[in-house]
Amino acid sequence: MRYARHLTLDGFGPAAQQALADASVAVVGAGGLGSAVLTYLVAAGVGHVTIIDDDGVEESNLARQVLYGPGDCGERKATAAARALHRLNPGTTIVTQSVRLTSDNARELIAGHSIVADCCDSYTTRYQIEAAARAEALPIVWGTVRGWRGQVAVWGPAQNVSAQNEPALWYSDVFGPEPPADPPGPAVLGPAVGVVGTTMAVEAVKALTGTSTPLQGYLRLYDAMAGTWETVRCAHE
């Protein structure tokens, strides 16, 4: 009954739902993007989720990091998120890693998963995730939000037959081989983070189930102020 609306969805059905149950997703960052990604993947029936985040909940997080409430302030995000997600769907196995992902531990943290959701806000961490995902041949669902604007993409090995003969396209292929310095915490609209994070969850479901072609080879740009989306084709030079 829980997944009845999935099971009657054209192009989805029991096989896709079973694929979600069999899947394992590593989510790096349990902030605003991570809150949306985790909520919708766990609600949708992903069988195993690993939450990787070493931060604690602060009051300034609450306007956009909707997994948390005032009573969670001061607690580790991974712990508080796991508690909320277990209430949402006790059938999902949730593992918490309250550590900072680094070049030393990245591969160990993501190994064995089906896909990685990059929900972090650090350029350095993004490149460390990419290096580990390349080594493990795992796709990355990625998103970012600054101010009113957001971006979503899927990087790495192709999940759809039509693109499997093309070389994998990664974040660094589009944005350069070295990470820039991390900026100070940006101003950001909370609901815009939710839109981007939810879109990431959709792309993850598509990649995990094969029900549609994920956003591989494309960069989707969201402008919350204008209420518009633009899609840009990306390719190797």
C-alpha positions as CSV (number, residue, x, y, z in Angstrom):
1,M,0.0,0.0,0.0
2,R,2.8,2.4,0.8
3,Y,4.1,2.3,-2.8
4,A,0.7,1.9,-4.5
5,R,1.1,5.2,-6.5
6,H,4.5,4.0,-7.8
7,L,3.2,0.6,-8.7
8,T,0.5,2.0,-11.0
9,L,2.8,4.6,-12.6
10,D,3.4,4.2,-16.3
11,G,6.9,2.9,-16.9
12,F,7.6,2.2,-13.2
13,G,5.8,-0.7,-11.6
14,P,7.0,-3.5,-9.3
15,A,10.4,-4.1,-11.0
16,A,11.4,-0.4,-10.5
17,Q,10.2,-0.5,-6.9
18,Q,12.3,-3.6,-6.2
19,A,15.3,-1.8,-7.8
20,L,14.9,1.0,-5.3
21,A,14.6,-1.5,-2.4
22,D,17.8,-3.2,-3.6
23,A,19.7,0.1,-4.0
24,S,22.2,1.8,-1.7
25,V,22.8,5.5,-1.8
26,A,25.6,7.4,-0.2
27,V,24.5,11.0,0.6
28,V,27.3,13.4,1.2
29,G,26.0,16.4,3.1
30,A,22.8,16.4,5.3
31,G,22.1,20.1,4.9
32,G,19.5,21.8,2.7
33,L,20.0,19.7,-0.4
34,G,20.6,16.6,1.7
35,S,17.4,17.1,3.6
36,A,15.4,17.0,0.4
37,V,17.3,14.2,-1.2
38,L,17.2,12.0,1.9
39,T,13.5,12.6,2.6
40,Y,12.4,11.7,-0.9
41,L,14.7,8.8,-1.5
42,V,13.8,7.2,1.9
43,A,10.1,7.9,1.4
44,A,10.3,6.4,-2.1
45,G,11.7,3.1,-0.7
46,V,15.4,3.1,-1.3
47,G,16.6,0.2,0.8
48,H,19.9,1.5,2.2
49,V,21.1,5.0,2.8
50,T,24.4,6.2,4.2
51,I,24.5,9.8,5.6
52,I,28.0,11.3,5.5
53,D,28.2,14.7,7.4
54,D,30.3,15.9,10.3
55,D,28.4,19.1,11.1
56,G,26.0,19.9,13.9
57,V,22.5,21.4,13.6
58,E,22.4,25.2,14.1
59,E,19.4,27.5,14.3
60,S,20.5,29.2,11.1
61,N,20.0,25.9,9.3
62,L,16.3,25.5,10.1
63,A,15.0,27.8,7.3
64,R,16.2,25.4,4.6
65,Q,17.3,22.1,6.2
66,V,13.8,20.7,6.7
67,L,14.8,17.4,8.4
68,Y,15.5,19.3,11.6
69,G,13.6,21.3,14.2
70,P,14.6,23.5,17.1
71,G,15.1,20.6,19.4
72,D,17.8,19.2,17.2
73,C,20.1,22.2,17.6
74,G,23.5,21.1,18.9
75,E,23.1,17.5,17.7
76,R,25.0,15.9,14.9
77,K,23.1,16.3,11.6
78,A,23.7,12.6,10.6
79,T,22.2,11.4,13.9
80,A,19.2,13.8,13.9
81,A,18.5,13.1,10.2
82,A,18.6,9.3,10.8
83,R,16.1,9.6,13.6
84,A,13.7,11.6,11.4
85,L,14.1,9.3,8.4
86,H,13.5,6.2,10.5
87,R,10.1,7.7,11.5
88,L,9.4,8.4,7.8
89,N,10.2,4.8,6.6
90,P,11.4,2.2,9.1
91,G,12.0,-0.2,6.2
92,T,15.1,1.7,5.0
93,T,18.4,0.8,6.6
94,I,20.2,4.0,7.5
95,V,23.9,4.2,8.4
96,T,25.4,7.4,9.8
97,Q,29.0,8.5,9.2
98,S,29.5,11.7,11.3
99,V,32.9,12.3,9.8
100,R,34.2,14.8,7.2
101,L,34.8,13.2,3.8
102,T,38.4,13.7,2.8
103,S,40.7,12.4,0.1
104,D,41.9,9.7,2.6
105,N,38.5,8.2,3.5
106,A,36.3,9.1,0.5
107,R,36.6,5.9,-1.4
108,E,36.0,3.8,1.7
109,L,32.9,5.8,2.6
110,I,31.2,5.4,-0.8
111,A,32.4,1.9,-1.8
112,G,29.6,-0.6,-2.2
113,H,26.9,1.9,-2.9
114,S,24.8,2.1,-6.1
115,I,25.1,5.9,-6.5
116,V,26.5,9.0,-4.7
117,A,24.4,12.1,-4.0
118,D,26.7,15.1,-3.7
119,C,24.9,17.5,-1.5
120,C,27.9,19.3,-0.1
121,D,28.7,23.0,-0.3
122,S,32.5,22.7,-0.6
123,Y,34.4,22.7,-3.9
124,T,37.2,20.7,-2.3
125,T,34.8,18.0,-1.1
126,R,33.2,17.8,-4.6
127,Y,36.5,17.0,-6.2
128,Q,37.3,14.4,-3.5
129,I,33.9,12.8,-4.1
130,E,34.6,12.7,-7.8
131,A,38.0,11.1,-7.4
132,A,36.5,8.4,-5.2
133,A,33.5,7.9,-7.6
134,R,35.8,7.5,-10.6
135,A,37.8,4.9,-8.7
136,E,34.6,3.0,-7.8
137,A,32.9,3.6,-11.2
138,L,29.9,5.1,-9.5
139,P,27.6,7.9,-10.9
140,I,27.1,11.1,-9.0
141,V,23.9,13.0,-8.7
142,W,25.0,16.6,-8.0
143,G,23.3,19.9,-7.1
144,T,24.2,23.3,-5.8
145,V,22.3,26.5,-4.9
146,R,23.6,30.1,-4.6
147,G,21.1,32.8,-3.8
148,W,18.1,32.4,-6.1
149,R,19.9,30.1,-8.6
150,G,20.6,26.4,-8.6
151,Q,22.2,23.7,-10.8
152,V,21.6,19.9,-11.1
153,A,23.5,17.3,-13.1
154,V,24.4,13.6,-13.1
155,W,28.1,12.8,-13.6
156,G,30.1,9.7,-14.3
157,P,29.4,6.4,-16.0
158,A,26.3,6.3,-18.2
159,Q,23.1,4.7,-16.8
160,N,21.2,4.7,-20.1
161,V,22.0,2.5,-23.2
162,S,22.1,5.4,-25.6
163,A,25.0,7.1,-23.9
164,Q,27.0,4.0,-22.9
165,N,29.4,4.4,-25.8
166,E,30.3,7.9,-24.9
167,P,33.1,8.7,-22.4
168,A,32.0,9.5,-18.9
169,L,31.6,13.2,-18.2
170,W,32.6,14.4,-14.8
171,Y,32.2,17.6,-12.8
172,S,35.9,18.5,-13.4
173,D,35.5,18.1,-17.1
174,V,33.1,21.0,-17.1
175,F,34.3,23.2,-14.2
176,G,38.1,22.6,-14.5
177,P,40.7,20.2,-13.0
178,E,41.3,22.0,-9.7
179,P,38.8,23.2,-7.1
180,P,38.6,26.9,-6.4
181,A,38.7,28.3,-2.9
182,D,35.5,27.7,-1.0
183,P,33.5,30.9,-0.6
184,P,31.9,32.0,2.7
185,G,28.4,30.7,3.4
186,P,26.2,32.2,0.7
187,A,22.8,33.8,1.0
188,V,20.3,31.3,-0.2
189,L,16.5,30.9,-0.5
190,G,15.3,27.9,1.5
191,P,12.5,26.8,-0.9
192,A,14.9,27.0,-3.9
193,V,17.2,24.5,-2.1
194,G,14.2,22.2,-1.8
195,V,13.4,22.5,-5.5
196,V,17.0,21.6,-6.5
197,G,17.3,18.8,-3.9
198,T,14.0,17.2,-4.9
199,T,15.1,17.3,-8.6
200,M,18.3,15.5,-7.5
201,A,16.1,12.8,-5.9
202,V,14.2,12.4,-9.1
203,E,17.4,12.0,-11.1
204,A,18.7,9.4,-8.5
205,V,15.4,7.4,-8.8
206,K,15.7,7.5,-12.6
207,A,19.4,6.3,-12.5
208,L,18.6,3.6,-9.9
209,T,15.6,2.1,-11.7
210,G,16.3,2.7,-15.4
211,T,12.8,4.1,-15.8
212,S,14.0,7.2,-17.7
213,T,17.2,8.7,-19.0
214,P,19.1,10.6,-16.2
215,L,20.6,14.0,-16.7
216,Q,23.9,12.8,-17.9
217,G,25.7,15.1,-20.3
218,Y,23.5,18.0,-19.3
219,L,23.5,20.8,-16.8
220,R,20.1,22.0,-15.6
221,L,20.0,25.6,-14.4
222,Y,17.2,26.8,-12.1
223,D,16.3,30.5,-11.5
224,A,13.9,30.7,-8.6
225,M,13.3,34.4,-9.1
226,A,12.2,34.0,-12.7
227,G,10.7,30.6,-12.1
228,T,12.5,29.1,-15.1
229,W,14.7,26.1,-15.9
230,E,17.3,26.0,-18.7
231,T,19.2,22.9,-19.9
232,V,22.7,23.2,-21.2
233,R,24.4,20.3,-23.1
234,C,27.9,19.5,-21.9
235,A,30.5,17.5,-23.7
236,H,34.2,16.7,-23.8
237,E,36.3,19.1,-25.9
